């Protein structure tokens, strides 16, 4: 199962009406991250027209750029003041999130949903006054490392949506070059 399947599992398990899938505008914890534009397009391609799943509009993107996820949560809350908001993240992101000072977290009507992927540490039931829902879902750990490994083998991993795979090849992302050989595509990694 890919990221789409994981998000759909969470949506179903929690009975959510709407999920905004928001790629990080920046990833301070990683080096050599693809541009936001590439990550946003791959997200759009992966999620397509899934009912109830939306990409951020310009207003949410601007809020993210100004205040990170805090701005997004404030903006969503201002638009839907009575809504229960679930901030969904992997356990690796939660480890970083719990280091954020409490006065910088937006907690009004917000619950955290932590997807247990790497079992880095035990997930508490609350963080300050914020409830935490810990979830185990069936999924592949789809990451840039997995994508690079798939490219090394010149074939997409089953968890990579075909449209995303084509985009990666067409845009020559992750330092790989796709070349056509007798109508077969082979992906070569430069030896550096």
KOLVOGU-958756 format. One line per 5 residues: number of its first residue (from 1); for each residue y, z, x of C-alpha. Coordinates in Angstrom, 2 decimals, always signed. Layout:
NUM = Y/Z/X; ...
//
This chain:
1 = +0.00/+0.00/+0.00; +3.48/-0.86/+1.20; +6.91/+0.72/+0.68; +7.12/-0.87/-2.76; +3.84/+0.73/-3.80
6 = +4.96/+4.09/-2.42; +8.26/+3.97/-4.35; +6.45/+2.90/-7.53; +4.01/+5.81/-7.16; +6.91/+8.27/-6.86
11 = +8.68/+6.64/-9.82; +5.56/+6.95/-11.96; +4.58/+10.47/-10.85; +8.07/+11.82/-11.54; +8.74/+9.66/-14.61
16 = +11.97/+8.30/-13.13; +14.04/+5.69/-14.96; +15.96/+4.34/-11.97; +15.52/+4.35/-8.21; +18.14/+3.09/-5.78
21 = +16.50/+1.97/-2.55; +19.14/+2.42/+0.12; +18.38/+1.38/+3.69; +20.22/+3.49/+6.24; +23.55/+1.95/+7.15
26 = +22.94/+3.37/+10.62; +20.01/+5.18/+12.22; +21.34/+7.63/+14.77; +17.82/+8.84/+15.57; +16.56/+5.41/+16.69
31 = +17.51/+2.95/+19.41; +17.61/-0.82/+18.96; +17.70/-0.70/+15.16; +18.06/-3.97/+13.27; +21.43/-4.53/+11.65
36 = +22.02/-3.11/+8.20; +22.29/-6.65/+6.84; +18.75/-7.50/+8.03; +17.28/-4.23/+6.75; +19.07/-4.66/+3.41
41 = +17.76/-8.22/+3.01; +14.19/-7.21/+3.91; +14.44/-4.40/+1.36; +15.73/-6.82/-1.28; +12.89/-9.24/-0.52
46 = +10.26/-6.50/-0.62; +11.38/-4.97/-3.92; +12.35/-8.24/-5.61; +12.78/-7.69/-9.31; +10.75/-4.51/-9.77
51 = +11.88/-2.92/-13.06; +14.02/+0.18/-12.54; +14.36/-0.39/-8.77; +17.83/-1.32/-7.56; +19.60/-2.08/-4.31
56 = +22.91/-0.31/-3.72; +26.03/-2.01/-5.04; +29.15/-2.25/-2.88; +30.44/+1.06/-4.22; +27.30/+2.91/-3.08
61 = +27.27/+1.11/+0.27; +30.89/+2.13/+0.86; +30.08/+5.72/-0.10; +27.18/+5.70/+2.38; +29.41/+4.34/+5.17
66 = +32.03/+7.02/+4.49; +29.86/+10.09/+4.01; +26.26/+9.05/+4.56; +23.87/+10.10/+1.78; +26.29/+12.86/+0.74
71 = +28.72/+10.17/-0.44; +25.98/+8.30/-2.31; +24.88/+11.44/-4.14; +28.48/+12.30/-5.06; +29.05/+8.76/-6.36
76 = +25.85/+8.74/-8.44; +26.67/+12.18/-9.82; +30.21/+11.05/-10.76; +28.72/+8.09/-12.66; +25.89/+10.08/-14.28
81 = +27.01/+13.74/-14.36; +24.10/+14.92/-16.55; +21.35/+13.10/-14.63; +18.77/+14.86/-12.53; +18.92/+13.25/-9.10
86 = +15.95/+13.07/-6.74; +16.63/+12.34/-3.10; +13.39/+10.87/-1.76; +12.56/+10.96/+1.94; +9.62/+11.05/+4.32
91 = +8.69/+14.29/+6.04; +10.09/+12.95/+9.33; +13.50/+12.51/+7.67; +13.19/+15.96/+6.10; +12.82/+17.53/+9.56
96 = +16.21/+16.01/+10.46; +17.73/+16.76/+7.02; +17.04/+20.47/+7.16; +19.28/+20.65/+10.26; +22.26/+19.37/+8.24
101 = +24.64/+22.27/+7.50; +24.30/+23.44/+3.90; +28.01/+22.86/+3.21; +27.46/+19.14/+3.96; +24.57/+18.75/+1.49
106 = +25.24/+17.71/-2.09; +23.07/+19.90/-4.30; +24.39/+19.60/-7.88; +21.48/+18.42/-10.07; +19.64/+17.30/-6.91
111 = +16.01/+17.92/-6.00; +14.47/+16.72/-2.77; +11.23/+14.75/-2.89; +9.48/+14.85/+0.46; +6.67/+12.36/+1.05
116 = +4.05/+13.88/+3.31; +3.26/+11.19/+5.88; +3.06/+12.71/+9.32; +2.40/+16.38/+8.48; +5.03/+17.34/+11.04
121 = +5.58/+20.76/+9.50; +4.93/+22.63/+6.27; +7.29/+21.61/+3.49; +8.96/+24.62/+1.79; +9.49/+24.84/-1.98
126 = +13.26/+25.12/-1.61; +15.98/+24.44/+0.93; +18.79/+26.84/+0.13; +19.20/+26.45/-3.63; +17.74/+22.92/-3.66
131 = +14.23/+22.57/-5.12; +11.75/+20.54/-3.09; +8.89/+18.51/-4.50; +6.31/+17.74/-1.83; +4.21/+14.67/-2.61
136 = +1.18/+13.07/-1.10; +0.88/+9.41/-1.98; -1.49/+6.67/-0.92; +0.28/+4.40/+1.54; +0.27/+2.72/+4.92
141 = +2.75/+4.06/+7.42; +4.82/+0.89/+7.48; +7.25/+1.08/+10.37; +8.92/-1.16/+12.93; +6.13/-0.18/+15.34
146 = +3.54/-1.51/+12.88; +5.55/-4.70/+12.42; +5.68/-5.26/+16.18; +1.94/-4.68/+16.45; +1.33/-7.20/+13.64
151 = +3.54/-9.71/+15.41; +1.60/-9.17/+18.63; -1.52/-10.17/+16.70; +0.30/-13.15/+15.10; -0.60/-12.03/+11.60
156 = +1.16/-9.87/+9.05; -0.18/-6.45/+8.20; -1.36/-6.25/+4.58; +1.48/-3.81/+3.83; +4.18/-6.30/+4.82
161 = +5.33/-8.38/+1.86; +4.92/-12.12/+2.56; +8.62/-12.78/+1.88; +9.56/-10.07/+4.39; +7.13/-11.49/+6.96
166 = +8.68/-14.94/+6.56; +12.19/-13.49/+6.91; +11.19/-11.69/+10.13; +9.81/-14.93/+11.54; +12.69/-17.11/+10.33
171 = +15.31/-14.77/+11.77; +13.27/-14.10/+14.94; +13.59/-10.36/+14.47; +12.03/-7.66/+16.62; +12.34/-9.83/+19.74
176 = +9.70/-12.34/+18.68; +9.81/-16.11/+18.48; +7.81/-18.09/+15.94; +6.75/-21.61/+16.88; +4.88/-24.19/+14.83
181 = +1.67/-25.56/+16.31; -0.24/-28.17/+14.27; +1.04/-26.67/+11.00; -0.21/-23.24/+12.05; +2.30/-20.56/+12.86
186 = +1.77/-18.46/+15.94; +4.04/-15.61/+16.94; +4.56/-15.02/+20.59; +6.06/-11.97/+22.17; +8.09/-12.63/+25.30
191 = +6.57/-10.94/+28.34; +9.30/-8.70/+29.67
//
